[in-house]
Amino acid sequence: MYEDKKVSVIVPIFNCDKYLNDSMGDVLKQTHKNIELILVNDGSTDNSAAICKQLAAEDSRVKIINKEKSEGAGPARNSGLSVAEGEYIMFLDSDDRIEPDMIEKLLIAVIKNNCQVAVCGYETYVEDVENGESDKIYSKQRVCKGGEVNEFFSENFPEGIVGYLWNKIYDAEIIRRNNLRFPDMRRLQDGVFNVEFFDCADSCCVIEDILYHYRLNAQTDMFRKLPVNYYDLIKQFSESFISKYNKSTKIEAFFLNELGSCIENTFSVQWNMNKKARREYCDKISNDEFFIDISKDINVINSKYRRMVIKLLQRKKYGVLSFLIKIKLFAKLRFKKLFYFLKRGTKK
């Protein structure tokens, strides 16, 4: 009953030759054999293309899409969707690990419960950190039908078990019938895709098993590497959720916390902003109606530092805001290990 169901596993790949053999080996050694592994090489400049070619030579279930220029994970996944033949779709990241029976367990769950998407638990861990602790994120087993799906999604989005792609198996018919695709966003496109998918779905199920192991790369500098238009992206991301599910404390907290990272990055070398450009950037945000509305209640965020950042931004106290961020960055530079221990970053 389950063995004959074909699963398309789509993996965007960009410069990750260090991990590919292990991560893709996990997929090809799955207990469920009826799969196609679609590797989308998104303009890699390292040895990733050669490894993909070798994997395809060794296993006929591997398909390769080579893109000359990197366009980001979203467009890469869309390329995979355009050739996927499976009755079910999975999206994995190229540097993570999965349990050998992940596909089988999710497939059995989605079919047995007659659902359109199945969700499992996952673990996050930090690479190259000796004796590093891991975080296990999961939910109790449940089946949601009809209006329960919206309620479940709202409760667990954006940073719970429903916000990401890689701990799920999707009914391909829902994706094809509704022509669901990833937006052209360098970050957060996975969350937007899930907003659209769950809005179309009328059933989902959750299994408690932790089947996905998400690798956190050890931070090497003070800043998260964000695109300069990241404010526009978190705004688009939040608006996509609110348009379907209305405002929630979780989406407001997510927006404001990510906004803090935006403001910090105005000091990064990558953004290359002088004092005038930084002030103009902050002015644009502080005058934005969406920010004004969301920031009415800053107590939705737990961090006292983040609340101070938002307050200063609201009051346009940009000089004091700059001083506060400089103090934080100095402390982070001097006590990096302590910062990383207290708060590990997440990848989007």
N, C-alpha and C positions, 0 to 999 in steps of 0.2 A: 504493500500500500504506500509506503513512504519511499522505498528504494527507487521507484521509477520516476519520482519527481526531480526535475532538473533545477539546480540552483546556480544562478549566475553570480559570481563573486567579483565585484568591480574594485580595482585598487589603483588609485592615482599614485604615480611614482615621480619623485623629483629628488635627485641626488641623495639616494639612501643606500648606496651599494654596501655599506657596512652591515645592514640588517636584512637585506633581501632574501638571501638563501635561507636564513632561519625562519623569517616571518612567512614567506611563501611556502617553505617546506611544511609548516604547520597546516596550511590550507590543503596542500596536495596529499597529505597523510591523513586526512579526515576519515572518520569511520563511514561517513556517507560519501560514496564514490561518484555519484552522478552529478558532477559539477562542471562548470566551465569557469576558468580563472582568467579574467580579462585584465591584463596589465596595461595601463595607459601611461606610457613613458612621456612625461610632460616636459620635454626639452631638457632632460638631464645632461649635465656636462661631465659627470663622473663615469664610473664603470657600470652604472645601472642598466643601460641599454644592452650591454654585452651579457649581463647576468640574465636579463629577461629572455634574450635569444637562446641562451643555454637551457633555461628552464623549459622553453617551448620545444627545444630539440629533444629533451628527455621525457616530456609528457604531452601527449596530443590534446589534453584538455586545456592547455594554455593558449590563449590568444593574445596577440600584442598589437597595440595601437601606438605608433610612434608619432609624436608631435614635435615639429622642429623648434617651435618657440613655446616657452612656458606661459600658460594662461591662468594657472591656478587650479586648485583641486576641484572647484565647481564645474568649470568647462570640461575638465578631464573626465569627471564622472558622467557628464552628459554624453561625451564621446563613447563611453562604455555602455551607457543605456541604449545608444543608437544601434548597437550590434548584439545586445544581450538577447539570448533565446530562452532563458530559463523561465519556469513558472513562478519562481521566487527569486528575489534579488537581495543580495547583501553587499554592503559597502564596508571595506576594511581599510585601515591605514597601513602604510607600507613598512612601518618600523615597530609594529606591535606584535604580541604573541597571543595565540588562542589555544584553548583546550582541544584535544584531538576529537572530541565528540560534540563540539559546539554546534556545527551545522545540523547534525542529526537531532540533537535535543531541541533546537529551535524549530526545526522542520516538523518534528512530531508534535510539538506544542501547538503550532499554528494550524496544523491539519486536524488534530484530535479535537481541538476546541472550536473548530470551524471559524477561525479568525482571519483577519487581514494583515495583522502584524503581530509578531511575538517578540518579547523583550526579555533579556537576561541581565544578571548582575555583572559588575566588572570590578577590577582592581587597578588602582594606579600605583606605580612605583617609580622611584628615581634611579636612573641608570648610574653606574659607576660610583655609587655611594655605599660604602661598606656598612653592613648592618642597618641599612636604611629601612624605615618602617613603610608599610604600604597602607593605602586606604581602600577599604572594600565597600562598594556602593551596591546595594540591592534592595529589593522590595519583596514583600510577601507574595506568594503565589495568588493570582487572581485572574478572573476573566471579566472583561467589561463589554457590555453591549449597549447600543443606542446612546442615550444621553450620558451614560456612565463614562464613555470614552472621552468626551470633552472635559468632564470633571477630573478624570484621572490625568489627562494631559496637563491641565492647568495646575494641578497639585505638584507636578513633578518637572515642570519646565521653568527656566531653561537649563539649570545645571544639575538636575536630577537624572533619573535613568532614561527619560524620554528626549532629552535635548540633543543627544549625539546620534550618529548613524550606526556606529560599528558594533553595537550590542543588540542588533535587531535583524530580523528577517522580514522582508516586505512581500506582500502579494503583488506580483508584477502586473496583474490585470488592473489593479487600482492605479498604478503609475501610468500604464499605457492608456487606459480609458480616459483619464483626466489630463493626459499629456503633461505630467509633472516633470519639471526640470529644475536644475539648480540655478539660482541667479548668479550673475557675473559679479561676485563679491570676493575679494581676496581673503576675507575672514567671515565667519558666522553663517556661511551659506548652508551648512548642515542643519542649523536650527531653523532657518527659514523653510527649508525643504520639509522638515518634520511638521512645522506648523501647517503647511499645505496638505501633507499626506494625512495627518490625523484629522484634519477638517473634512477630508473626503471619506475617511474610514468610519464604519459603524460598529467595529468590533476589534478588540485587541486582548492579548493575554500576557501575563508575566510569569516567568519561572524564577525561582530564588537562586538557582545555580550561578556561581561566578565563573563565567566562561571566557571572558576577555581580559587581557592584561595590557593596560595602557601605559606606555613608556613616557615618563617625564624626563626631558633632557635637562641635565644639570645646567643651571644658569651660569653664563660666563661674563655677563656684564650687568650693569645696573638697570637697564631698560628692557622691557618687553619689545620685541621687534614688531612694531605696528605700522601699518601704512599711514601716510599723512592724512588721508581722508577717513580715519577710523571713527571720528565722531559721527560722520554721515552714515557709516556702516552700523554702528550700534543704534543709531536712531532708526534706520531702516529696519533693522532686526526687531527692535522693540515695537515699532509701529505695525509690523507684519503680525505679531502676536496679538496686539491690542485690537486690531481690526477684526480678528476672529473670536477672541476670548475675553475682550475688555481688559482693563487694567488689573494688575494683581500686585501684591506686595513684593513678590519674588521678581517680577519683571522690572519693577521700579528700582529695587535694590541692585539688580544686575546692571541696569543702565547707569546708575549713579556710581557704582564701583568701577565700571569700565571707563566712565568719564574721568575718574581720578587718574587712571593710567594714561589717558589722552593728554591731560594737562602735564603730567610728569614728562611725557615724551617730547614736549616742546623744548626741553633742555637737552635732548639727545643729539648726538652728532649726525645721526641719520636724517633727522628732520631739519637740521641746519637752520634754526630760526634765530634771528637776532632779537633784541629787546622789543623793537617795534612790531615785528612779525608775531612775536609771542603775545603781545598786548592785543593785537588785532584778532588773533585766533581766539583768545579768551573773550573778547568783546562780542565776537560772532556767536559764541555759545551762550553767554549770559543774556543776550537779547533774543535768543531763539525761543519761540513760544512753547515748543515741546519741552525744552529744558525747564522753562519757568513753571510749566504745569507739573512735571514729574517731581521737581525738587521742592514742592510745597511741604512735603513731609520727609525731612532727611533722616528721621529716626528709623526709617526702614533699613538703613545700613548700620551694621554693628560697629564698624571701625570709627573710633573717635577722630583719628587723623583724617579719614575720608570725609567725615562730617565737617571738619574744619575747612577742608579744601572747598567743599560745596558752598559753605557759608561765605567764604571770602570771594568766591566766584560770583555768587548772588549779589554781594555788596560792591563788586567791582574793585575790591582792594587788591589789585594785581601785584603791587610791590610787596605787601605782606605775604601774599600767596607765594610769590617767587622765593622769598626768604624761607618760608616753611618747607617748601619742596627741597630747597638746597640743603637744609638741615637734615631732612630725611635721607636724601641721596648720599650725603656725607657719612651719616651713620651706617647706611647700607653698605657703602664701600669699605668702611673700616671694620664692620662686623658682619660681613657677608654670610659666613657660615651660620651665624645665629639667625639672621633674617631668613635664610633658606630653610632652616630647620623649622622655624615657626610658621612659615607660610610658603608652601610649594605652589608654583604657578600651574595653570592649566593651559593646554594647547587647544586652538579653534580651527 
